[in-house]
Amino acid sequence: MKKLVVLALAALCVVAFSIPASAMEVEFGGYFRTRWWTQQNWYGVENGVFTPEAQDITNFDQRTRLYLDAIFHENLKFINKFEIDARWGNANANAGGYGADGDFGTDGVGVEVKNSYADFNLGPVNFKVGLQGIALGSSFLMDNDFAGAVISYSGDNFTIPFIYVKGMEGGLGEDADDFDLDAFGISPEFAFGGVAINPFALYFYSEDASLFGARKDGRLANTEELNLWYAGLTLEFDKDPVWFWTTGIYQGGDMDLIGGGSVDFSAYLAAAGLDVDLGGMFSIHAEGFYASGDDDAADDDWEMFFVPSTSDSYYWAEIMGFGMFDWYLPNNVDGDQIENVWAANLGFTVKPMDKLKITLDGWYAQKTEEILLLDGTMGDAMGIEVDMVITYQLVEGLNLDVVGAYLFADEVITENDINGDDDPYLVGSRLSLSF
């Protein structure tokens, strides 16, 4: 990966020096953050035994993102984003998703190519071809980087993007293309008078998804032909002092199973959020979402909302929803993957001075359908979480966040108090800048 980054940078330099300086502009930007946090009573399995302390840790890490874009003219750009993740003191490459560059010497390989794509216009049509990012359905459907293309037609107050995602390449051989996974989507956006309307659709297809399932998504490991589609609508109203949004998604299609039989998809997700500014110094906000679960895993209907290979990513509460410290999750919690869960939030933000902001949130979360617990009973209650975030601008461009979160955990997380009933809590801080 390090060689790939060096080659990409070298290629960009070659382009930069091979054309007249007046013909191209290079934009450089980025983002940096370093975090410290401690998480305690993080229920999970350690050495084969369920225990409240399985995932307890006190940790430092950091992330650097570098943006290097070559702008040839208004109709042609070459966009690049590189990411360097390091866990302080980490000596093992890929441990916890980090490179080994946090150890003494700090010279391990921990560089990722996040984006690298051509962005060009042919009349009113824009093309983005290569490794890029995408967000669909308020991030409940997709919010990730991918390999593919987005072709967008724009007019007055509207944009119509056509999306192609290469989810998996089957490889070499006569029948290798059967294992390809491709996705096709459309996501038009219309805006007028503070109102935005975004209907969208996404379709996944594979002649044989078993290879994809074995590598990326264990739930599809027994799948041959896959036809999976989503259709949804997002509405947004943004006019001072109110910002409101709502998203609905239906999941349909079917898949053939190895050895015979098939499964029909029939699932849905609904979500909404509200923010009201009460005079600039004080605001209130609320949100909620509901993702259907499967009431009978043994039948031939799949009713739990999900997205293949976890390409969706919706952050919510600090502990149960990955929040600011997206590392480990307590027992039976899916974080930013909104599946078989419903949650509701109420919070407020106060700004006593220009450089200081304090946000307090309360969350309640529950499984949509009950799950089997370790003691043989069924349960659905996850708990009530209280979060506080204090943000202070140290100097212009540099922010410090201080976070405290406490989860009054219920049966799903504590497995009905097996080996203890201590509540999870988190305390941490983040220093961040962007340019």
C-alpha positions in Angstrom: 0.0 0.0 0.0 2.9 2.4 0.8 4.3 1.7 -2.6 0.9 2.5 -4.2 0.7 5.8 -2.4 4.2 6.8 -3.5 3.4 5.8 -7.1 0.2 7.9 -7.0 2.0 10.9 -5.7 4.8 10.4 -8.2 2.3 10.2 -11.1 0.6 13.4 -10.0 4.0 15.1 -9.8 4.8 13.9 -13.3 1.6 15.4 -14.6 2.2 18.6 -12.7 5.6 19.1 -14.2 4.8 18.0 -17.8 2.3 20.8 -18.6 2.6 24.6 -18.3 2.2 25.9 -14.8 -0.5 28.3 -15.9 -2.6 25.4 -17.2 -3.1 23.7 -13.9 -3.7 24.5 -10.3 -2.9 22.2 -7.4 -5.1 22.3 -4.3 -3.8 20.8 -1.1 -5.9 20.3 2.0 -6.5 17.9 4.8 -7.7 16.9 8.2 -6.0 15.7 11.4 -7.3 14.4 14.7 -5.8 12.7 17.7 -8.0 11.0 20.4 -7.6 9.7 23.9 -10.4 7.7 25.6 -11.1 5.1 28.2 -14.0 2.7 27.9 -15.0 0.5 30.8 -17.5 -2.3 31.3 -17.5 -3.0 27.6 -19.3 -6.3 27.6 -18.1 -9.1 25.3 -16.3 -12.4 25.0 -12.7 -12.8 26.3 -11.0 -16.2 26.0 -14.3 -17.9 25.3 -16.0 -16.4 28.4 -18.6 -13.6 28.4 -17.4 -10.9 30.8 -18.1 -7.2 31.4 -14.4 -6.3 31.0 -13.7 -8.1 27.7 -13.2 -4.9 25.7 -12.1 -2.4 28.3 -9.3 -0.2 27.1 -7.5 3.1 27.6 -6.2 4.2 24.2 -4.6 6.9 22.0 -4.9 7.0 18.3 -4.7 9.5 15.4 -5.8 10.0 11.9 -4.4 12.2 9.1 -6.2 12.8 5.8 -4.4 14.5 2.9 -6.2 15.9 -0.1 -4.2 16.6 -3.3 -6.2 17.7 -6.3 -5.0 18.7 -9.7 -7.3 21.2 -11.3 -6.5 21.5 -15.0 -9.5 23.8 -15.8 -13.2 24.1 -14.8 -14.1 20.9 -16.7 -11.3 18.6 -15.6 -10.0 17.7 -12.1 -7.9 14.8 -10.7 -9.0 14.2 -7.1 -6.9 12.3 -4.5 -7.4 11.5 -0.8 -4.9 9.6 1.4 -5.4 8.5 5.0 -2.8 7.6 7.6 -4.2 5.9 10.8 -2.0 5.1 13.8 -2.7 3.7 17.2 -0.1 5.1 19.6 2.2 2.3 20.7 0.9 -0.1 18.2 3.5 -2.5 16.7 1.3 -4.9 14.8 0.2 -4.0 11.3 -3.6 -4.2 10.8 -4.2 -4.6 14.6 -7.6 -2.9 15.1 -7.4 -1.6 11.6 -4.2 0.4 12.2 -0.8 0.2 10.6 2.3 -0.4 12.7 3.5 3.2 12.6 2.6 4.0 16.2 5.5 2.0 17.6 9.0 3.3 18.3 10.4 4.6 15.1 6.9 5.5 13.8 7.9 4.1 10.4 5.4 1.3 9.8 3.2 1.1 6.8 -0.2 2.7 7.6 -1.1 4.7 4.5 -4.4 4.1 2.6 -5.6 5.4 -0.7 -9.2 6.5 0.0 -10.0 8.3 -3.2 -8.4 8.7 -6.6 -10.6 9.6 -9.5 -11.1 11.8 -12.5 -13.8 14.5 -12.3 -14.7 16.0 -15.7 -17.6 17.7 -17.4 -19.0 17.1 -20.9 -21.5 19.9 -21.3 -24.1 19.6 -18.5 -23.0 16.0 -17.7 -20.4 15.4 -14.9 -18.4 12.2 -14.7 -16.5 10.9 -11.7 -14.6 7.7 -12.6 -12.4 5.8 -10.1 -12.1 5.4 -6.3 -14.5 7.8 -4.7 -17.0 8.3 -1.9 -20.8 8.2 -1.9 -23.7 8.7 0.5 -27.3 7.5 -0.2 -30.4 7.5 1.9 -29.1 9.8 4.7 -26.2 7.3 5.1 -28.6 4.5 6.1 -28.2 2.9 2.6 -24.6 3.8 1.7 -21.9 6.0 3.1 -18.5 4.7 2.1 -15.8 4.7 -0.5 -16.1 2.5 -3.6 -14.7 1.7 -7.0 -16.9 2.7 -9.9 -18.4 5.7 -11.6 -21.0 8.4 -11.0 -22.5 10.2 -14.1 -24.6 13.2 -13.2 -26.8 15.5 -15.3 -27.5 18.9 -13.8 -30.0 21.6 -14.5 -31.6 24.5 -12.7 -32.3 23.3 -9.1 -31.8 19.6 -9.8 -29.1 16.9 -10.3 -29.7 13.4 -11.5 -26.7 11.0 -10.7 -26.5 7.5 -12.2 -24.3 5.3 -10.1 -22.2 2.2 -10.8 -20.5 0.3 -8.0 -18.1 -2.6 -8.4 -18.7 -4.5 -5.2 -16.5 -7.5 -6.1 -14.4 -8.8 -9.0 -14.7 -12.6 -9.4 -11.2 -13.1 -10.9 -9.7 -15.3 -13.6 -11.3 -18.3 -15.2 -14.1 -19.3 -17.5 -16.8 -18.8 -15.0 -15.2 -16.2 -12.8 -17.5 -13.4 -13.9 -20.4 -15.3 -12.2 -18.9 -14.2 -8.9 -18.9 -10.5 -9.7 -21.1 -8.3 -7.5 -22.3 -5.1 -9.2 -24.6 -2.3 -8.0 -26.5 0.2 -10.1 -28.3 3.2 -8.7 -30.0 6.5 -9.4 -30.4 9.4 -6.9 -32.0 12.5 -8.3 -32.1 15.6 -6.1 -34.5 18.6 -6.5 -34.2 21.8 -4.4 -36.5 24.8 -4.2 -37.4 27.3 -1.5 -35.6 25.5 1.4 -37.1 22.2 0.4 -35.0 19.3 -1.0 -36.5 16.1 -2.4 -34.3 13.0 -3.1 -35.9 9.8 -4.4 -33.3 7.0 -4.9 -33.0 3.4 -5.9 -30.1 0.9 -5.7 -29.8 -2.6 -7.2 -27.3 -5.3 -6.3 -26.8 -8.3 -8.7 -24.5 -11.3 -8.7 -24.9 -14.6 -10.6 -23.2 -16.3 -7.7 -22.7 -14.3 -4.4 -21.2 -17.2 -2.4 -17.7 -15.9 -2.9 -18.7 -12.4 -1.9 -20.6 -13.8 1.1 -17.6 -15.9 2.3 -15.3 -12.9 2.1 -17.4 -9.9 3.0 -20.8 -10.8 4.4 -21.3 -14.0 6.2 -25.1 -13.7 5.9 -24.8 -14.3 2.1 -22.3 -17.1 2.3 -24.9 -19.7 1.3 -26.1 -17.5 -1.7 -26.0 -18.2 -5.4 -27.9 -15.7 -7.6 -28.6 -12.5 -5.8 -31.2 -9.9 -6.8 -31.4 -7.2 -4.1 -32.9 -3.8 -4.5 -33.7 -0.7 -2.5 -36.1 2.2 -3.2 -36.5 5.2 -0.9 -37.2 8.9 -0.5 -35.5 11.6 1.6 -37.3 14.9 2.3 -35.5 17.9 3.8 -36.7 21.3 5.0 -34.1 23.9 5.9 -35.3 27.3 6.7 -34.3 29.2 9.8 -34.9 28.4 12.6 -36.0 24.9 11.7 -34.2 22.0 10.0 -36.1 18.8 9.4 -35.4 15.7 7.5 -37.0 12.3 7.0 -36.0 9.1 5.1 -37.8 5.9 4.2 -36.3 2.9 2.5 -37.9 -0.4 1.3 -35.7 -3.5 0.6 -36.9 -6.1 -1.8 -35.6 -8.9 -4.1 -34.6 -12.5 -3.7 -31.6 -14.9 -3.5 -31.2 -18.5 -4.5 -29.6 -20.7 -2.0 -26.8 -23.3 -2.6 -28.4 -26.7 -2.6 -31.8 -25.4 -3.5 -34.5 -23.1 -2.2 -34.7 -19.3 -2.2 -35.3 -16.4 0.1 -37.4 -13.3 -0.5 -36.3 -9.9 0.9 -39.0 -7.7 2.4 -37.6 -5.2 4.9 -37.8 -1.5 5.5 -36.3 1.5 7.4 -37.8 4.8 8.5 -35.9 7.7 10.1 -36.5 11.4 10.9 -34.6 14.3 12.6 -35.3 17.8 13.7 -33.2 20.8 14.9 -34.7 24.1 16.1 -32.5 27.1 16.7 -34.0 29.1 19.7 -32.1 32.4 19.2 -28.5 31.4 18.3 -27.3 30.6 21.8 -29.7 27.6 22.5 -31.1 24.9 20.2 -32.9 21.6 20.6 -32.7 18.5 18.5 -34.4 15.1 18.2 -34.1 12.1 15.9 -35.2 8.5 15.6 -35.0 5.5 13.3 -36.7 2.1 13.0 -35.1 -0.8 11.1 -37.2 -3.9 10.6 -36.0 -7.2 12.1 -36.7 -10.8 11.1 -39.4 -12.5 13.3 -38.6 -16.0 12.0 -35.1 -16.8 10.7 -36.1 -20.3 9.7 -38.7 -19.2 7.0 -38.0 -18.2 3.4 -38.7 -14.4 4.0 -35.8 -12.2 5.0 -37.4 -9.3 6.9 -34.3 -7.7 8.6 -33.1 -4.5 6.9 -29.4 -4.7 6.0 -26.9 -3.6 3.3 -24.3 -6.0 1.8 -20.8 -5.7 3.1 -21.8 -2.9 5.6 -21.4 -0.1 3.0 -24.0 1.8 5.1 -22.7 3.9 8.0 -24.9 6.0 10.2 -23.3 7.3 13.4 -25.6 8.2 16.4 -25.0 7.7 20.1 -21.5 7.8 21.6 -21.5 4.2 22.9 -24.2 2.4 21.0 -23.8 4.3 17.7 -19.9 4.6 17.4 -20.2 8.4 18.1 -16.8 10.1 18.2 -14.8 7.0 19.3 -15.6 4.5 16.6 -13.5 1.6 17.8 -15.2 -1.3 19.7 -18.9 -1.9 20.4 -20.5 -3.4 23.5 -22.1 -6.9 23.3 -25.0 -7.3 20.7 -24.6 -3.6 19.5 -24.2 -3.0 15.8 -23.0 0.6 15.9 -23.4 2.5 12.6 -25.0 -0.6 10.9 -28.7 0.1 11.5 -30.2 -3.4 11.6 -33.0 -4.9 13.7 -33.0 -1.8 16.0 -35.0 1.2 16.8 -33.8 4.3 18.7 -35.0 7.7 19.8 -33.1 10.8 20.8 -33.7 14.1 22.5 -31.0 16.7 23.1 -30.0 20.3 23.3 -27.0 22.5 22.5 -26.0 25.7 24.3 -23.3 28.2 23.1 -22.4 30.4 26.1 -19.7 32.0 24.0 -18.4 32.0 20.5 -15.6 29.5 21.1 -17.6 27.1 23.4 -20.4 24.7 22.7 -22.0 22.1 25.0 -24.3 19.4 23.8 -26.3 17.0 25.9 -28.2 14.0 24.5 -30.4 11.2 25.7 -31.0 8.0 23.7 -33.2 5.0 24.1 -32.5 1.9 22.0 -34.2 -1.5 21.6 -34.0 -4.4 19.2 -36.9 -4.5 16.8 -37.3 -8.3 17.2 -36.2 -10.2 20.2 -32.8 -12.0 20.1 -31.7 -15.2 21.9 -29.6 -14.4 25.1 -27.0 -16.6 26.7 -29.3 -17.8 29.4 -31.7 -19.2 26.8 -34.3 -16.4 27.2 -35.3 -13.9 24.6 -34.8 -10.2 25.0 -34.9 -6.8 23.2 -34.1 -4.0 25.6 -30.6 -2.4 25.0 -30.8 0.6 27.4 -30.7 4.3 27.9 -27.6 6.3 27.1 -26.7 9.8 28.2 -24.0 11.7 26.3 -22.3 15.1 26.8 -19.9 16.7 24.4 -18.0 20.0 25.2 -16.3 21.6 22.2 -13.9 24.5 22.6 -11.9 26.3 19.9 -8.3 26.5 21.3 -7.1 28.7 18.4 -8.7 29.5 15.1 -8.9 26.2 13.2 -8.0 23.9 16.1 -10.8 22.4 18.3 -10.8 20.4 21.4 -13.8 18.0 22.2 -14.3 16.5 25.6 -16.8 13.6 25.8 -18.5 11.7 28.5 -21.0 8.9 27.9 -22.9 6.5 30.2 -25.1 3.6 29.2 -27.7 2.3 31.6 -27.4 -1.2 29.9 -30.3 -3.6 29.8 -30.7 -7.3 29.1 -29.4 -7.5 25.5 -26.0 -6.0 26.4 -25.6 -7.6 29.8 -27.1 -10.9 28.7 -29.4 -10.7 31.7 -26.6 -9.8 34.1 -24.4 -12.8 33.4 -21.1 -12.3 35.2 -22.1 -8.8 36.4 -24.4 -5.9 35.7 -22.0 -3.0 35.6 -22.9 -0.2 33.1 -20.6 0.8 30.3 -19.2 4.3 30.3 -16.7 6.3 28.2 -14.6 9.4 28.8 -12.4 10.9 26.1 -11.1 13.9 24.2 -10.3 14.7 20.6 -8.0 17.4 19.2 -8.8 18.2 15.5 -8.0 20.6 12.7 -8.8 20.8 9.0 -7.5 23.0 6.2 
